[in-house]
Amino acid sequence: MKRFLTIILLFFLSILTISSFGQLITFYIEKSLCISCGQCISVCPVKAISIDWVNYKAIIDPMICIRCGACALVCPTGAARPLFAK
């Protein structure tokens, strides 16, 4: 039930976000804010997030990302951010 409510919340947030900022393209990780805690990796439903073992920072594969925003909701530093078309 909790997962269902989270998905509904993300859906409505995405509608508000699209109308406010333009089309959501994908999410990305702001490298300077990432602390490699792995919380985003654990919540990603399609496993689009991994750790770059060279820089020890999370990275999001835009080809796999479904733009649900779960990573942005759990990121303690706000490193996971949406990328919008202008």
Order of alpha helices (4+ residues) and beta strands (2+ residues): alpha-beta-alpha-beta-beta-alpha-beta
